[in-house]
Amino acid sequence: MQSGHLPVMTAEVVEYLVVRTDGIYIDCTTGSGGHSHRILLNAPSGRLLGIDVDPAAIKRARETLSEFGERYELTMANFSELAATARDHGIDQCDGILFDLGFSSLQLDDPSRGLSFQEEGPIDMRLDPTSGPTAHDVISRSEERELAGIIRDFGEEKRAHPIARSIIAARERGQLDTTRDLAKAVLATKPQHRQKTLARVFQALRIAVNDELSSLRSGLEQAVALLRPGGRVVVIAYHSLEDRIVKQFFVRSERPCVCPKELPKCACGREPTLRIVTRRIVTPTDAEIARNPRARSAKLRTAERLAEGEKP
Ligand SMILES: C[S@@+](CC[C@H](N)C(=O)[O-])C[C@H]1O[C@@H](n2cnc3c(N)ncnc32)[C@H](O)[C@@H]1O
């Protein structure tokens, strides 16, 4: 298997996701194919569709999975189009769907992607480098208020306004070409925690550029519709904004009733679609974090598709 990106919590992914050895699985974020590889190993008569928005990832996954012959297909797509992508590959129901969110170490470490504040590169940040506006485009067309909103909402950064002002001032001076320039503009506001602030601002811009939170909401909805009863959805999130969306989505799907508490009986008729499997959040072991420090923020949640009329 290829190295470069160490897949996170692989044993846990297999434990929660692989409900049948002959199942059909969709890896919505196949990356270098690490998780896909483990799924296929543990489902020896199963099949897998691997999706990624990054064409370079698909190329790497093809090498990682080559030993599995006809048992897998790979396609470049955004998981916000999960239903249509699955249909195009002849899948109308499946047994397990994995989302390992965000970006891979290979994407982070490639300066040309502009994802790291530690590398000098273009202010790009697109996970699909073939389409859509870059982070530089977003900054170029934003007013201070708008940019501050992005930094506050997607970076959970309290000092969003002074940071946005400093970035826009650098832009106006014509000094905002590279990720180093961006980091310099952020640090000019003299944040107390330099690394944390840089991480939050880069996260915010990346989420905005890739419309990550809307894609996640939409991908989860489509995943539930694709799962057959007993099938599982497993999500690994790396920051609280994503994890909150997953948690709330699972809770709403398990308890969709919107009737006032005083009503003796449900009148809204909304049926549960999922049963939460991981009542307690699953995190990497200390040994895994020691081996792979980038795993430290990972949080895994799993839910199981209910049959019609079934109660959680
Ligand atoms: C953490 S990495 C996954 C690593 C993978 N599990 C492995 O074992 O190599 C996340 C991957 O998801 C992809 N990705 C992020 N958002 C996506 C989206 N909305 N649709 C499809 N792929 C996406 C990224 O391009 C990246 O390759």
The ligand as an ORCA input file, in Angstrom:
! r2SCAN-3c Opt
* xyz 0 1
  C      -8.906     13.220      5.123
  S      -8.784     12.991      3.405
  C      -9.300     11.333      3.199
  C      -8.197     10.364      3.294
  C      -8.631      8.936      2.971
  N      -9.642      8.446      3.869
  C      -7.450      7.988      2.929
  O      -7.499      6.952      3.608
  O      -6.484      8.269      2.215
  C     -10.181     13.832      2.790
  C     -10.379     13.697      1.293
  O     -11.710     14.131      1.019
  C     -11.730     14.867     -0.174
  N     -12.915     15.727     -0.090
  C     -13.126     16.770      0.740
  N     -14.342     17.294      0.536
  C     -14.930     16.551     -0.442
  C     -16.193     16.601     -1.096
  N     -17.112     17.518     -0.775
  N     -16.468     15.670     -2.023
  C     -15.548     14.718     -2.371
  N     -14.323     14.643     -1.794
  C     -14.015     15.542     -0.846
  C     -10.398     15.588     -0.194
  O     -10.027     15.927     -1.504
  C      -9.465     14.558      0.448
  O      -8.832     13.772     -0.524
*
